[in-house]
Amino acid sequence: MPQRLQFWDMWYPQAGATGVAFARGRLETTSVLLVHAPPPVLTVEIRSEAGSRLAYGANLPQTADRPIARLTRHGKKIAREDIWPTQRDLKQLVILPGGEVGQLLSWWNAADGSEWRWQVEFYNHP
């Protein structure tokens, strides 16, 4: 049975006259997606493969000065929380600026947030 796919489309609404695209990724259905280096405000739309809007979050503000945001779908709404990933975030999907989607394998950061190290795996199977 084939996997159901979704499109997560993100843009920075405060750039330019009408905003600028940040990332668009095609991925297996999920209710949580990590975002690397998101802009301070993010608008997110999730659509099905057929193009139906599944969820939307407009002008989601940065919640903390962190390198990763956790987007969580709650029904038709999307919430944003800027985080330092923890053990519970390992194996989650993470999208990079531009739209490449991988899986978070490991994360470490200094207690003061001055440095971090992480590993992401990218895999494609047609």
FIDOPA-62989 format. One record per residue: x, y, z of N, C-alpha, C in turn. Coordinates in nm, 4 decimals, always signed. Example, Ala and Ser with C-alpha at 12.3 -4.5 7.8 and 13.67 -1.06 7.14 Angstrom:
2
+1.3190|-0.5690|+0.7800|+1.2300|-0.4500|+0.7800|+1.3200|-0.3300|+0.7800
+1.2850|-0.2250|+0.7080|+1.3670|-0.1060|+0.7140|+1.2900|+0.0030|+0.7870
// end
This chain:
126
+0.0833|-0.1180|+0.0000|+0.0000|+0.0000|+0.0000|+0.0881|+0.1249|+0.0000
+0.0687|+0.2169|-0.0932|+0.1537|+0.3353|-0.1000|+0.1290|+0.4299|+0.0176
+0.2354|+0.5027|+0.0557|+0.2250|+0.6005|+0.1630|+0.1457|+0.7227|+0.1164
+0.0707|+0.7826|+0.2069|+0.0049|+0.9090|+0.1775|+0.1071|+1.0203|+0.1949
+0.1082|+1.1114|+0.0987|+0.2045|+1.2213|+0.1035|+0.1330|+1.3531|+0.1260
+0.2082|+1.4472|+0.1807|+0.1600|+1.5825|+0.2030|+0.2645|+1.6800|+0.1504
+0.2193|+1.8009|+0.1199|+0.3084|+1.9110|+0.0865|+0.3035|+2.0108|+0.2012
+0.4183|+2.0400|+0.2604|+0.4302|+2.1437|+0.3625|+0.4948|+2.2631|+0.2928
+0.4210|+2.3709|+0.2804|+0.4649|+2.4908|+0.2094|+0.4825|+2.6031|+0.3104
+0.6015|+2.6632|+0.3140|+0.6327|+2.7674|+0.4119|+0.6864|+2.8906|+0.3429
+0.6459|+3.0058|+0.3930|+0.7013|+3.1294|+0.3404|+0.7166|+3.2316|+0.4511
+0.8036|+3.3292|+0.4235|+0.8325|+3.4383|+0.5154|+0.7466|+3.5561|+0.4715
+0.6349|+3.5826|+0.5405|+0.5384|+3.6813|+0.4933|+0.5842|+3.8262|+0.5052
+0.6915|+3.8534|+0.5799|+0.7356|+3.9913|+0.5996|+0.8436|+4.0353|+0.5016
+0.8821|+3.9484|+0.4096|+0.9844|+3.9838|+0.3112|+0.9185|+4.0323|+0.1829
+0.9732|+4.1362|+0.1227|+0.9200|+4.1859|-0.0033|+0.7766|+4.2344|+0.0106
+0.7124|+4.2551|-0.1017|+0.5751|+4.3069|-0.1023|+0.4730|+4.2015|-0.0599
+0.4962|+4.0755|-0.0962|+0.3973|+3.9702|-0.0665|+0.4598|+3.8492|+0.0027
+0.5796|+3.8624|+0.0540|+0.6471|+3.7515|+0.1196|+0.7377|+3.6773|+0.0228
+0.8134|+3.5841|+0.0764|+0.9060|+3.5059|-0.0055|+0.9017|+3.3603|+0.0397
+0.9132|+3.2704|-0.0570|+0.9120|+3.1271|-0.0260|+1.0308|+3.0923|+0.0632
+1.0074|+3.0070|+0.1612|+1.1135|+2.9615|+0.2503|+1.1468|+2.8146|+0.2236
+1.0452|+2.7293|+0.2199|+1.0662|+2.5866|+0.1959|+0.9347|+2.5231|+0.1529
+0.9476|+2.4237|+0.0652|+0.8310|+2.3432|+0.0267|+0.8776|+2.1995|+0.0170
+0.8213|+2.1145|+0.1030|+0.8642|+1.9765|+0.1072|+0.7490|+1.8807|+0.0877
+0.7778|+1.7710|+0.0205|+0.6820|+1.6621|-0.0002|+0.7260|+1.5483|+0.0896
+0.6375|+1.5082|+0.1821|+0.6774|+1.4091|+0.2800|+0.5596|+1.3224|+0.3214
+0.5915|+1.2126|+0.3868|+0.4866|+1.1250|+0.4386|+0.4046|+1.2011|+0.5421
+0.2797|+1.1623|+0.5556|+0.1885|+1.2270|+0.6498|+0.2494|+1.2304|+0.7893
+0.2476|+1.3491|+0.8501|+0.2980|+1.3665|+0.9857|+0.2227|+1.4812|+1.0516
+0.2220|+1.4825|+1.1836|+0.1612|+1.5948|+1.2552|+0.2677|+1.6856|+1.3159
+0.3953|+1.6445|+1.3065|+0.5062|+1.7240|+1.3597|+0.6156|+1.7315|+1.2546
+0.6661|+1.8531|+1.2320|+0.7785|+1.8733|+1.1403|+0.8726|+1.9746|+1.2023
+1.0012|+1.9388|+1.2107|+1.1029|+2.0315|+1.2581|+1.1499|+2.1161|+1.1406
+1.1848|+2.2426|+1.1684|+1.2292|+2.3359|+1.0649|+1.3634|+2.3929|+1.1074
+1.4654|+2.3801|+1.0222|+1.5972|+2.4354|+1.0523|+1.6064|+2.5791|+1.0033
+1.6540|+2.6669|+1.0894|+1.6801|+2.8080|+1.0581|+1.5589|+2.8811|+1.0016
+1.4439|+2.8710|+1.0688|+1.3250|+2.9393|+1.0177|+1.3358|+3.0906|+1.0351
+1.2640|+3.1663|+0.9535|+1.2623|+3.3117|+0.9699|+1.1841|+3.3492|+1.0963
+1.1912|+3.4749|+1.1389|+1.1240|+3.5155|+1.2622|+0.9716|+3.5057|+1.2575
+0.9157|+3.5092|+1.1399|+0.7719|+3.4893|+1.1209|+0.7563|+3.3898|+1.0070
+0.6675|+3.2944|+1.0235|+0.6516|+3.1886|+0.9246|+0.5036|+3.1619|+0.9011
+0.4657|+3.1517|+0.7747|+0.3308|+3.1091|+0.7393|+0.3434|+2.9702|+0.6792
+0.2571|+2.8779|+0.7218|+0.2678|+2.7376|+0.6836|+0.1328|+2.6876|+0.6345
+0.1381|+2.6134|+0.5244|+0.0181|+2.5507|+0.4703|+0.0497|+2.4046|+0.4407
-0.0379|+2.3152|+0.4833|-0.0231|+2.1729|+0.4528|-0.1336|+2.1357|+0.3551
-0.0935|+2.0721|+0.2447|-0.1898|+2.0277|+0.1437|-0.1715|+1.8796|+0.1164
-0.2815|+1.8164|+0.0759|-0.2768|+1.6759|+0.0359|-0.2151|+1.6668|-0.1027
-0.1863|+1.5442|-0.1466|-0.1350|+1.5246|-0.2834|-0.2341|+1.5762|-0.3872
-0.3628|+1.5682|-0.3576|-0.4668|+1.6130|-0.4506|-0.4836|+1.7652|-0.4484
-0.4179|+1.8333|-0.3538|-0.4239|+1.9789|-0.3491|-0.5184|+2.0378|-0.2468
-0.5874|+1.9547|-0.1698|-0.6790|+2.0057|-0.0674|-0.6012|+2.0616|+0.0507
-0.6429|+2.1780|+0.1005|-0.5789|+2.2350|+0.2185|-0.6191|+2.1536|+0.3405
-0.5177|+2.1062|+0.4153|-0.5416|+2.0264|+0.5348|-0.5263|+2.1082|+0.6624
-0.4312|+2.2018|+0.6621|-0.4055|+2.2842|+0.7801|-0.3334|+2.4110|+0.7376
-0.3425|+2.5139|+0.8245|-0.2840|+2.6443|+0.7911|-0.2463|+2.7173|+0.9193
-0.1332|+2.7854|+0.9147|-0.0899|+2.8711|+1.0251|-0.0327|+2.9980|+0.9664
-0.0955|+3.1120|+0.9940|-0.0522|+3.2400|+0.9371|+0.0313|+3.3186|+1.0370
+0.1416|+3.3737|+0.9876|+0.2249|+3.4657|+1.0659|+0.2629|+3.4090|+1.2026
+0.3143|+3.2869|+1.2041|+0.3542|+3.2217|+1.3288|+0.4845|+3.2855|+1.3777
+0.4809|+3.3542|+1.4930|+0.6003|+3.4256|+1.5393|+0.7020|+3.3338|+1.6054
+0.8277|+3.3762|+1.5995|+0.9351|+3.3064|+1.6688|+0.9058|+3.3106|+1.8186
+0.9227|+3.1978|+1.8877|+0.8923|+3.1907|+2.0305|+1.0172|+3.1981|+2.1171
+1.1354|+3.1746|+2.0580|+1.2623|+3.1805|+2.1309|+1.3748|+3.1886|+2.0280
+1.4927|+3.2297|+2.0715|+1.6082|+3.2379|+1.9825|+1.6747|+3.0999|+1.9780
+1.6239|+3.0155|+1.8892|+1.6716|+2.8781|+1.8752|+1.6886|+2.8454|+1.7266
+1.7718|+2.7458|+1.6921|+1.7953|+2.7130|+1.5515|+1.6905|+2.6223|+1.4878
+1.6015|+2.5672|+1.5681|+1.5009|+2.4732|+1.5187|+1.3630|+2.5166|+1.5687
+1.2643|+2.5082|+1.4796|+1.1247|+2.5284|+1.5199|+1.0528|+2.3951|+1.5054
+0.9650|+2.3666|+1.6003|+0.8795|+2.2487|+1.5917|+0.7407|+2.2972|+1.5501
+0.6969|+2.2523|+1.4315|+0.5614|+2.2816|+1.3854|+0.4748|+2.1617|+1.4178
+0.3611|+2.1872|+1.4807|+0.2707|+2.0794|+1.5194|+0.1329|+2.1088|+1.4640
+0.0788|+2.0111|+1.3941|-0.0558|+2.0243|+1.3392|-0.1572|+1.9798|+1.4431
-0.2542|+2.0671|+1.4688|-0.3670|+2.0381|+1.5576|-0.4921|+2.0565|+1.4733
-0.5410|+1.9494|+1.4125|-0.6566|+1.9607|+1.3245|-0.6231|+2.0468|+1.2042
-0.6945|+2.1579|+1.1872|-0.6712|+2.2471|+1.0731|-0.5778|+2.3626|+1.1062
-0.5206|+2.3624|+1.2274|-0.4314|+2.4694|+1.2710|-0.2904|+2.4163|+1.2906
-0.1937|+2.5065|+1.2799|-0.0535|+2.4717|+1.2992|+0.0040|+2.5634|+1.4063
+0.0787|+2.5061|+1.5008|+0.1439|+2.5817|+1.6074|+0.2948|+2.5749|+1.5883
+0.3640|+2.6788|+1.6350|+0.5104|+2.6861|+1.6247|+0.5696|+2.7005|+1.7639
+0.6779|+2.6258|+1.7866|+0.7564|+2.6380|+1.9092|+0.9026|+2.6286|+1.8702
+0.9820|+2.7297|+1.9020|+1.1247|+2.7280|+1.8707|+1.1982|+2.6586|+1.9841
+1.2844|+2.5624|+1.9484|+1.3383|+2.4687|+2.0478|+1.4871|+2.4403|+2.0284
+1.5468|+2.3851|+2.1330|+1.6670|+2.3047|+2.1233|+1.6141|+2.1619|+2.1210
+1.6402|+2.0851|+2.0166|+1.5883|+1.9474|+2.0137|+1.6375|+1.8654|+2.1332
+1.5528|+1.7705|+2.1732|+1.5856|+1.6787|+2.2820|+1.5746|+1.5360|+2.2283
+1.5935|+1.4400|+2.3153|+1.5829|+1.2989|+2.2764|+1.4487|+1.2690|+2.2109
+1.3416|+1.3325|+2.2567|+1.2093|+1.3039|+2.2005|+1.1961|+1.3507|+2.0554
+1.2861|+1.4391|+2.0122|+1.2809|+1.4888|+1.8744|+1.3610|+1.4031|+1.7763
+1.4433|+1.3129|+1.8282|+1.5211|+1.2263|+1.7395|+1.4256|+1.1387|+1.6587
+1.4601|+1.1156|+1.5356|+1.3814|+1.0395|+1.4368|+1.2695|+1.1231|+1.3740
+1.2495|+1.2473|+1.4207|+1.1499|+1.3344|+1.3588|+1.2017|+1.3823|+1.2233
+1.1090|+1.4148|+1.1360|+1.1462|+1.4734|+1.0083|+1.1833|+1.6191|+1.0298
+1.2824|+1.6664|+0.9526|+1.3276|+1.8050|+0.9600|+1.3410|+1.8586|+0.8178
+1.2904|+1.9804|+0.7950|+1.2975|+2.0434|+0.6647|+1.3997|+2.1564|+0.6699
+1.4803|+2.1658|+0.5661|+1.5810|+2.2704|+0.5554|+1.5286|+2.3827|+0.4651
+1.5844|+2.5030|+0.4762|+1.5456|+2.6088|+0.3833|+1.5580|+2.5571|+0.2397
+1.4568|+2.5799|+0.1611|+1.4539|+2.5289|+0.0245|+1.3637|+2.4084|+0.0101
+1.3535|+2.3252|+0.1141|+1.2577|+2.2166|+0.1095|+1.3096|+2.0754|+0.1211
+1.4398|+2.0543|+0.1306|+1.4915|+1.9181|+0.1483|+1.4486|+1.8657|+0.2849
+1.3955|+1.7427|+0.2884|+1.3453|+1.6845|+0.4128|+1.4291|+1.5628|+0.4495
+1.4758|+1.5607|+0.5730|+1.5527|+1.4479|+0.6241|+1.5015|+1.4074|+0.7610
+1.5733|+1.3150|+0.8231|+1.5368|+1.2664|+0.9555|+1.6467|+1.3048|+1.0536
+1.6078|+1.3637|+1.1668|+1.7037|+1.4032|+1.2691|+1.7562|+1.2785|+1.3399
+1.8871|+1.2542|+1.3284|+1.9480|+1.1355|+1.3899|+2.0107|+1.1654|+1.5250
+2.0722|+1.2839|+1.5388|+2.1344|+1.3184|+1.6666|+2.1378|+1.4698|+1.6817
+2.1443|+1.5122|+1.8081|+2.1528|+1.6551|+1.8388|+2.2268|+1.6730|+1.9704
+2.3156|+1.7715|+1.9725|+2.3832|+1.8142|+2.0939|+2.3960|+1.9648|+2.0882
+2.3783|+2.0311|+2.2032|+2.4083|+2.1740|+2.2090|+2.4679|+2.2086|+2.3438
+2.5526|+2.3116|+2.3430|+2.6105|+2.3614|+2.4678|+2.4986|+2.4196|+2.5529
+2.5135|+2.4119|+2.6822|+2.4110|+2.4613|+2.7745|+2.3799|+2.6088|+2.7522
+2.4805|+2.6860|+2.7112|+2.4581|+2.8291|+2.6889|+2.4119|+2.8602|+2.5458
+2.3951|+2.7564|+2.4636|+2.3472|+2.7763|+2.3269|+2.4508|+2.8340|+2.2317
+2.5762|+2.8381|+2.2721|+2.6797|+2.8991|+2.1878|+2.7246|+2.8089|+2.0729
+2.6966|+2.6811|+2.0825|+2.7335|+2.5889|+1.9750|+2.6417|+2.4679|+1.9779
+2.6338|+2.4012|+1.8614|+2.5554|+2.2785|+1.8522|+2.6102|+2.1913|+1.7405
+2.5769|+2.0623|+1.7487|+2.6179|+1.9640|+1.6490|+2.4980|+1.8741|+1.6255
+2.4754|+1.8418|+1.4977|+2.3615|+1.7560|+1.4677|+2.3897|+1.6719|+1.3459
+2.3126|+1.5637|+1.3324|+2.3204|+1.4771|+1.2158|+2.1802|+1.4576|+1.1611
+2.1703|+1.4684|+1.0286|+2.0441|+1.4484|+0.9586|+2.0706|+1.3484|+0.8463
+1.9774|+1.2568|+0.8265|+1.9893|+1.1599|+0.7173|+1.8863|+1.1935|+0.6104
+1.9328|+1.1914|+0.4850|+1.8427|+1.2143|+0.3714|+1.8346|+1.0838|+0.2926
+1.7142|+1.0475|+0.2566|+1.6915|+0.9230|+0.1861|+1.5800|+0.9436|+0.0854
+1.5971|+0.8877|-0.0340|+1.4950|+0.8980|-0.1356|+1.4692|+0.7606|-0.1943
+1.3439|+0.7219|-0.1944|+1.3053|+0.5963|-0.2570|+1.1860|+0.6256|-0.3469
+1.2031|+0.6042|-0.4783|+1.0931|+0.6389|-0.5715|+0.9673|+0.5575|-0.5489
// end
